Structure formats: structure tokens, C-alpha cells
């Protein structure tokens, strides 16, 4: 695992270069290669070596992602419009991803602490589906961020925000539609009949994940314009999530309700400054026209 992490850190930098240059085919190839190597080696090794086989597959996938695809010469040399990174952007990114890491993982840790292993396993399966949905939305954010930043002013790049919001909404509405049409299919198909009783939690968990994903779209849009206020707000809600689940965990349903409540509140908290700025800009445009 240490070997995998040693390669994972520079892989993130490499992907950031692809993303910043809007080299999305290279970025997609890198993600696909990592997933393919991980899947193939896991199928080959887990049945024989167990957990260590999975770790070997993970480490090998990071090595492959580090090596391929190679960085194009044009991306190695900065152009005339190159802007060097500053500590402010670094702190902003650290705060954003620290809050995201806590929000995306702390519920699993707390559920494992407060609940028996069987119930914790049921919740982990539901959370895994929710994470698949979130990272599908995250792919949209990956594409939006550099395009919004390149467009410069908030007025010109606001049109870039509408399509990602619509795509993220469609991802979750489509998934909820699948649950409505075949409510017992998802968990049974993915994990087997032993997880079918966790199916009622899926729609609720997906709702909380949708609220968080939309909030992340807005936060990423603000960060593309070097506005860091909402990233700090995410850290506050990460702490509130820990406190909320620690206080209210009578059953798994209550845990998910805590998650939905706080993620919806985070979405409202992120939206208010955005809407306030939007209203102020519209008023300024109206005054200039007058």
C-alpha cells in the first residue's frame, strides 16, 4: 500500500496537469487505465491471495497510471499565459479536499463503531453505491473547473455552470428512476440477496449524495475564480456530520437522515453567497444599462 501511495501522489499532479490544460482524452485514458489494471489484477489475484492480492492490484494500478499515458511535450513547457501556483491556492485545495475526505468517509467509520458488523456491512454496501454516483458527478466537475477558470470573469463563465448542474441532476434523477422502476434490483444484482434488505436506504442515501454533489459543483465553480469561503464552510459541516452521527444513531435510517439534513443545509449554505453575488451582478448590469 505504501508503494501505491508513493505513486498515487504524483499521479494526482499529472492528472491536474491534464485537467488544467483541458486534455480530457489523456485524462480519461489515465483513469481508464488505472481502473482496468486494478480490475484485471484483482480478478487474477484476490481469489488466490485474498486481501493482499487486492492491495497488489491497487499498487500496480497506480504504477500504471503514473507511467501512462506519457505527458505530451507541449504540456511540459508553460506557455506565455502560465500562472505559477501560490500558497493561497494550495491552502484552498487542502481545505477543500480535507473537508471532502471527512464527509465522504467518516459516516462509514462511525457506523462501524456504533453498529454490529452485519448492519455496518449493509450500510457500507449502500455507501459504496452512493460513492459511485458521486464520482460520476465528480467527472463532470473535473471538466467544468478548468473551463470556468479559463473563461475568466464570473459573468462570462456562468454559462459553464448550467450544463454541469444539469448533468449532475440527470445522474441522480436517473438513478432514482431506476430505484422506482425496480426497487429490489440494485442491491441484489451488485451484492447478492443478503443485501436486499438495505435497498430502502439507497434512495435516501442517493438524495443526500445528490445534495452534496450539487454543493461541490458550486464550490468548485467558486474555487475556479479563487473564492475560498465555501470550502471552509465544508469543513464546518464535516465537523457537524461527526457530531450529528455520534449523537443520533439509533438505527441506520437515522444515520442517513442526519446525512441528508446536513448535506441539504450545506447546499443551502453554499448557494446563498452564490445567489447573492448573482443578484448583485444583475443589479449592476441593470444600472449600467439605465
C-alpha positions in Angstrom: 0.0 0.0 0.0 2.9 2.4 0.7 4.3 1.7 -2.8 0.9 2.5 -4.2 0.6 5.8 -2.3 4.1 6.8 -3.3 2.9 6.7 -7.0 -0.6 8.0 -6.2 0.6 11.4 -5.2 2.5 12.3 -8.4 -0.4 10.7 -10.4 -2.7 13.4 -8.9 -0.2 16.1 -10.1 -0.1 14.5 -13.5 -3.9 14.4 -13.7 -4.1 18.0 -12.6 -1.8 19.0 -15.5 -4.1 17.2 -17.9 -7.2 18.8 -16.4 -5.7 22.3 -16.3 -4.7 22.0 -20.0 -8.2 20.6 -20.8 -6.5 17.5 -22.2 -9.6 15.4 -21.4 -8.8 12.4 -23.7 -5.5 12.0 -21.9 -7.2 12.4 -18.5 -9.9 9.8 -19.4 -7.2 7.4 -20.7 -5.3 7.7 -17.4 -8.4 7.0 -15.3 -9.5 4.1 -17.5 -6.0 2.5 -17.5 -5.9 2.7 -13.7 -9.3 1.1 -13.4 -8.6 -1.6 -16.0 -5.3 -2.7 -14.4 -6.9 -2.7 -10.9 -9.9 -4.8 -12.1 -7.9 -7.4 -14.1 -5.2 -7.9 -11.4 -7.9 -8.1 -8.7 -9.7 -10.8 -10.5 -6.5 -12.7 -11.0 -5.0 -12.3 -7.5 -7.8 -11.9 -4.9 -9.1 -15.5 -5.4 -5.6 -16.9 -4.6 -4.1 -14.4 -2.2 -7.1 -12.7 -0.6 -6.7 -9.2 0.7 -3.0 -8.9 -0.2 -4.0 -9.6 -3.8 -6.3 -6.6 -3.7 -3.5 -4.4 -2.3 -1.1 -5.6 -5.0 -3.7 -4.8 -7.7 -4.2 -1.3 -6.2 -0.5 -0.6 -6.1 0.1 -1.9 -9.6 -2.8 0.3 -11.0 -1.1 3.4 -9.5 2.2 2.5 -11.1 0.5 2.0 -14.5 -1.3 5.4 -14.1 2.0 7.0 -13.3 3.7 5.7 -16.4 0.9 6.0 -19.0 -0.1 7.9 -20.9 3.1 9.9 -21.2 2.9 13.7 -20.7 3.0 15.4 -24.0 5.9 17.8 -24.7 3.5 20.7 -25.1 2.3 20.2 -21.6 5.9 20.1 -20.1 6.7 23.7 -21.2 4.5 26.5 -19.9 3.1 29.0 -22.4 3.1 32.7 -22.2 -0.1 32.7 -20.1 1.3 30.4 -17.5 0.4 31.5 -13.9 2.5 30.0 -11.2 0.7 28.4 -8.3 0.7 30.2 -5.0 0.4 29.1 -1.4 -3.1 30.6 -1.3 -4.4 28.2 -3.9 -2.6 25.4 -2.1 -4.3 26.1 1.2 -7.6 26.4 -0.6 -7.2 23.0 -2.2 -6.1 21.4 1.1 -9.1 22.8 2.9 -11.5 21.7 0.2 -10.2 18.1 -0.1 -9.8 17.7 3.7 -13.4 18.6 4.2 -14.5 16.3 1.3 -12.4 13.4 2.6 -14.1 13.6 6.0 -17.6 14.0 4.6 -17.1 11.1 2.2 -15.7 8.6 4.7 -16.5 9.5 8.3 -20.0 8.0 8.2 -18.5 4.6 7.4 -16.1 4.8 10.3 -18.8 5.9 12.8 -21.3 3.3 11.6 -18.7 0.6 12.0 -18.0 1.9 15.5 -21.6 2.2 16.7 -23.3 -0.8 14.9 -22.8 -4.6 14.7 -20.7 -5.9 11.8 -23.8 -7.1 9.9 -25.5 -3.7 9.9 -22.3 -1.9 9.2 -21.8 -4.2 6.2 -25.2 -3.3 4.9 -24.5 0.4 5.3 -21.1 0.0 3.6 -22.8 -1.6 0.6 -25.3 1.3 0.3 -22.5 3.9 0.8 -20.4 2.2 -2.0 -23.3 2.7 -4.5 -23.6 6.4 -3.3 -19.9 6.9 -3.9 -20.1 5.5 -7.4 -22.8 8.1 -8.1 -20.7 10.9 -6.5 -17.6 10.1 -8.6 -19.7 10.0 -11.7 -20.7 13.6 -10.8 -17.1 14.4 -9.9 -16.1 13.6 -13.5 -18.4 16.4 -14.6 -16.7 18.7 -12.1 -13.3 17.8 -13.4 -14.3 19.1 -16.9 -16.0 22.2 -15.6 -13.3 23.5 -13.4 -10.6 24.4 -16.0 -13.1 25.7 -18.5 -14.7 28.0 -15.9 -11.2 29.2 -14.9 -10.2 29.9 -18.5 -13.3 31.9 -19.2 -12.1 34.5 -16.8 -14.9 36.7 -15.4 -17.8 35.2 -13.5 -20.3 36.8 -15.9 -18.8 35.0 -18.9 -18.3 31.7 -17.2 -21.7 31.4 -15.5 -23.0 29.7 -18.6 -20.4 27.0 -18.0 -22.1 26.2 -14.7 -25.6 25.4 -16.0 -24.5 22.3 -18.0 -22.7 20.6 -15.1 -25.6 21.2 -12.8 -28.0 19.7 -15.3 -25.7 16.7 -15.9 -25.3 16.0 -12.1 -29.0 16.4 -11.7 -29.7 13.9 -14.5 -27.3 11.4 -13.0 -29.2 11.3 -9.7 -32.7 11.6 -11.2 -31.8 8.7 -13.5 -30.6 6.5 -10.6 -33.7 7.3 -8.5 -35.8 6.4 -11.5 -34.1 3.0 -11.7 -34.9 2.5 -8.0 -38.5 3.5 -8.6 -38.9 1.0 -11.5 -37.0 -1.9 -10.0 -36.7 -1.3 -6.2 -35.2 -4.7 -5.4 -32.8 -5.0 -8.3 -29.7 -2.8 -7.5 -28.5 -4.3 -4.2 -29.4 -7.9 -5.2 -27.6 -7.6 -8.5 -24.5 -5.9 -7.1 -24.0 -7.6 -3.8 -26.3 -10.6 -3.7 -29.7 -11.5 -2.0 -28.2 -11.0 1.5 -28.1 -7.2 0.9 -31.6 -6.8 -0.5 -33.0 -5.5 2.9 -30.7 -2.5 2.6 -32.4 -1.4 -0.6 -34.8 1.1 1.2 -31.7 3.1 2.3 -30.4 3.6 -1.2 -32.9 6.3 -2.3 -32.3 8.2 0.9 -28.6 7.9 0.7 -28.6 8.9 -3.0 -30.6 12.0 -2.1 -28.0 13.1 0.4 -25.2 12.4 -2.1 -27.0 14.4 -4.7 -27.3 17.4 -2.4 -23.6 17.2 -1.6 -22.6 16.7 -5.3 -24.5 19.8 -6.3 -22.9 21.7 -3.5 -19.5 20.5 -4.7 -20.3 21.8 -8.2 -20.9 25.2 -6.8 -17.8 25.1 -4.6 -15.6 24.1 -7.5 -17.1 26.9 -9.6 -16.3 29.4 -6.8 -12.8 28.0 -6.5 -12.2 28.3 -10.2 -12.5 32.1 -9.5 -10.2 31.9 -6.4 -13.0 32.3 -3.9 -12.4 30.0 -0.9 -15.2 30.9 1.5 -17.4 27.9 0.7 -14.5 25.4 1.0 -14.2 26.5 4.7 -17.9 26.0 5.1 -17.5 22.4 4.0 -15.0 21.8 6.8 -17.6 23.1 9.3 -20.2 20.7 8.0 -17.7 17.9 8.2 -17.4 18.5 11.9 -21.2 18.8 12.2 -21.5 15.4 10.5 -19.3 13.7 13.0 -21.2 15.3 15.9 -24.6 14.5 14.3 -24.0 10.8 13.7 -22.3 10.5 17.2 -25.5 11.9 18.8 -28.2 10.3 16.5 -27.5 6.7 15.6 -30.5 4.7 16.9 -30.6 2.9 13.6 -29.2 3.1 10.1 -32.2 5.1 8.8 -31.5 7.8 11.4 -27.8 8.0 10.3 -28.9 8.5 6.7 -31.4 11.2 7.8 -28.6 13.0 9.6 -26.6 12.9 6.4 -29.4 14.2 4.2 -30.2 17.0 6.7 -26.6 18.3 6.9 -25.8 17.9 3.2 -29.0 19.8 2.3 -28.0 22.5 4.8 -24.5 22.6 3.2 -26.1 23.1 -0.2 -28.2 26.0 1.1 -25.2 27.5 2.8 -23.1 27.2 -0.5 -26.0 28.5 -2.6 -26.7 31.7 -0.6 -23.4 33.5 -1.3 -23.6 32.4 -5.0 -27.2 33.8 -5.4 -26.3 37.0 -3.5 -23.4 37.6 -5.9 -25.6 36.8 -8.9 -28.3 39.2 -7.8 -25.6 41.9 -7.2 -24.2 41.5 -10.7 -27.6 41.6 -12.3 -28.4 44.8 -10.4 -25.1 46.3 -11.6 -25.8 45.4 -15.2 -29.3 46.9 -14.9 -27.9 50.2 -13.6 -25.3 50.3 -16.3 -28.0 49.8 -19.0 -30.1 52.5 -17.4 
